[in-house]
């Protein structure tokens, strides 16, 4: 993972809570640790393309609906 670009925003936490998932449950669905989900939600790290696609698939969204450039 890399540091999140300051111009990149995400709404993973909002989508996760709306879906009624815990950080642990989401992490298990996409094959990462809870700490990774926390870092993504806080905007501390940008996920890999593969992880971004997996997250989008869980929420049945396009990647652009989770991650945007401001």
Backbone as CSV, one residue per row, in Angstrom:
resi,resn,N_x,N_y,N_z,CA_x,CA_y,CA_z,C_x,C_y,C_z
1,UNK,0.833,-1.183,0.000,0.000,0.000,0.000,0.876,1.244,0.000
2,UNK,0.305,2.317,-0.491,1.033,3.574,-0.492,0.238,4.633,0.244
3,UNK,0.946,5.681,0.636,0.264,6.785,1.312,-0.811,7.346,0.399
4,UNK,-1.927,7.719,1.016,-3.054,8.247,0.254,-2.716,9.641,-0.263
5,UNK,-2.948,9.867,-1.528,-2.774,11.174,-2.141,-3.751,12.138,-1.476
6,UNK,-3.298,13.322,-1.141,-4.162,14.284,-0.444,-5.366,14.687,-1.285
7,UNK,-5.304,14.476,-2.589,-6.426,14.814,-3.467,-7.361,13.631,-3.683
8,UNK,-7.086,12.507,-3.048,-7.914,11.327,-3.184,-8.814,11.199,-1.965
9,UNK,-10.075,10.971,-2.222,-11.061,10.803,-1.149,-11.695,9.418,-1.296
10,UNK,-12.211,8.886,-0.182,-12.945,7.633,-0.284,-14.127,7.643,0.678
11,UNK,-15.112,6.822,0.366,-16.267,6.693,1.250,-16.476,5.235,1.641
12,UNK,-15.380,4.522,1.842,-15.444,3.118,2.221,-16.152,2.963,3.566
13,UNK,-15.821,3.796,4.531,-16.449,3.671,5.850,-17.959,3.862,5.762
14,UNK,-18.387,4.869,5.018,-19.817,5.122,4.859,-20.512,3.923,4.224
15,UNK,-19.926,3.386,3.166,-20.522,2.231,2.481,-20.529,1.004,3.390
16,UNK,-19.468,0.823,4.165,-19.378,-0.331,5.062,-20.445,-0.266,6.136
17,UNK,-20.585,0.895,6.767,-21.569,1.005,7.838,-22.995,0.908,7.286
18,UNK,-23.229,1.479,6.124,-24.539,1.368,5.485,-24.875,-0.090,5.182
19,UNK,-23.858,-0.865,4.804,-24.047,-2.283,4.510,-24.161,-3.132,5.771
20,UNK,-23.930,-2.508,6.925,-24.031,-3.236,8.182,-22.869,-4.178,8.437
21,UNK,-21.712,-3.861,7.862,-20.520,-4.691,8.035,-19.579,-4.083,9.062
22,UNK,-18.926,-4.928,9.824,-17.850,-4.461,10.694,-16.573,-4.379,9.866
23,UNK,-15.565,-3.745,10.426,-14.267,-3.701,9.741,-13.706,-5.103,9.574
24,UNK,-13.891,-5.940,10.570,-13.404,-7.327,10.498,-14.112,-8.082,9.381
25,UNK,-15.428,-7.945,9.304,-16.187,-8.650,8.259,-15.766,-8.208,6.872
26,UNK,-15.598,-6.897,6.682,-15.167,-6.395,5.376,-13.767,-6.898,5.056
27,UNK,-12.890,-6.856,6.041,-11.521,-7.338,5.831,-11.518,-8.797,5.388
28,UNK,-12.336,-9.622,6.027,-12.399,-11.034,5.664,-12.926,-11.226,4.250
29,UNK,-13.900,-10.422,3.850,-14.479,-10.531,2.511,-13.470,-10.206,1.411
30,UNK,-12.545,-9.295,1.701,-11.588,-8.878,0.673,-10.180,-9.419,0.898
31,UNK,-9.994,-10.186,1.966,-8.719,-10.863,2.179,-7.594,-10.004,2.726
32,UNK,-7.942,-9.050,3.587,-6.916,-8.214,4.221,-7.164,-8.198,5.724
33,UNK,-6.335,-7.478,6.458,-6.514,-7.356,7.899,-7.445,-6.185,8.219
34,UNK,-7.959,-6.203,9.437,-8.782,-5.086,9.911,-7.978,-3.794,9.883
35,UNK,-6.691,-3.895,10.195,-5.840,-2.700,10.201,-5.763,-2.059,8.811
36,UNK,-5.786,-2.881,7.775,-5.766,-2.340,6.412,-7.048,-1.570,6.140
37,UNK,-8.182,-2.129,6.545,-9.460,-1.438,6.349,-9.462,-0.111,7.107
38,UNK,-8.957,-0.119,8.332,-8.879,1.110,9.124,-8.041,2.156,8.389
39,UNK,-6.886,1.749,7.882,-5.993,2.685,7.191,-6.648,3.255,5.935
40,UNK,-7.348,2.424,5.188,-8.040,2.898,3.985,-9.140,3.879,4.381
41,UNK,-9.959,3.512,5.362,-11.058,4.379,5.782,-10.569,5.733,6.294
42,UNK,-9.465,5.737,7.005,-8.915,6.987,7.535,-8.252,7.834,6.459
43,UNK,-8.012,7.235,5.294,-7.347,7.964,4.228,-5.842,7.971,4.373
44,UNK,-5.322,7.079,5.230,-3.878,7.014,5.428,-3.184,6.267,4.298
45,UNK,-3.885,5.363,3.638,-3.298,4.565,2.568,-4.255,4.392,1.409
46,UNK,-3.671,4.374,0.224,-4.414,4.070,-0.990,-4.290,2.578,-1.244
47,UNK,-5.408,1.883,-1.414,-5.316,0.442,-1.664,-4.784,0.164,-3.066
48,UNK,-4.297,-1.047,-3.246,-3.888,-1.475,-4.579,-5.111,-1.502,-5.486
49,UNK,-4.877,-1.567,-6.775,-5.988,-1.677,-7.721,-6.808,-2.925,-7.412
50,UNK,-6.132,-4.033,-7.129,-6.833,-5.278,-6.826,-7.730,-5.128,-5.605
51,UNK,-7.230,-4.502,-4.547,-8.038,-4.324,-3.349,-9.195,-3.362,-3.620
52,UNK,-8.947,-2.291,-4.345,-10.017,-1.345,-4.674,-11.127,-2.055,-5.453
53,UNK,-10.748,-2.929,-6.377,-11.742,-3.678,-7.148,-12.519,-4.647,-6.261
54,UNK,-11.833,-5.296,-5.334,-12.509,-6.212,-4.410,-13.492,-5.459,-3.521
55,UNK,-13.092,-4.296,-3.026,-13.988,-3.486,-2.197,-15.224,-3.079,-2.996
56,UNK,-15.009,-2.626,-4.216,-16.130,-2.227,-5.066,-17.070,-3.404,-5.314
57,UNK,-16.506,-4.573,-5.515,-17.326,-5.766,-5.761,-18.188,-6.106,-4.553
58,UNK,-17.630,-6.014,-3.354,-18.395,-6.286,-2.129,-19.617,-5.371,-2.062
59,UNK,-19.434,-4.100,-2.396,-20.516,-3.129,-2.304,-21.345,-3.028,-3.584
60,UNK,-20.968,-3.813,-4.602,-21.668,-3.796,-5.897,-21.689,-2.390,-6.493
61,UNK,-20.492,-1.783,-6.476,-20.315,-0.430,-6.983,-19.144,-0.374,-7.946
62,UNK,-19.067,0.703,-8.694,-17.871,0.984,-9.486,-16.808,1.537,-8.539
63,UNK,-15.553,1.320,-8.875,-14.454,1.828,-8.049,-14.588,3.338,-7.847
64,UNK,-15.055,4.027,-8.884,-15.200,5.484,-8.809,-16.234,5.912,-7.777
65,UNK,-17.132,4.996,-7.380,-18.111,5.318,-6.351,-17.514,5.209,-4.944
66,UNK,-16.344,4.594,-4.840,-15.649,4.474,-3.549,-14.488,5.440,-3.434
67,UNK,-13.778,5.649,-4.533,-12.565,6.487,-4.536,-12.696,7.556,-5.596
68,UNK,-12.437,8.798,-5.211,-12.529,9.912,-6.157,-11.324,10.840,-6.005
69,UNK,-11.070,11.584,-7.043,-10.064,12.641,-7.005,-10.805,13.952,-6.777
70,UNK,-10.263,14.761,-5.892,-10.939,16.040,-5.621,-10.279,17.169,-6.373
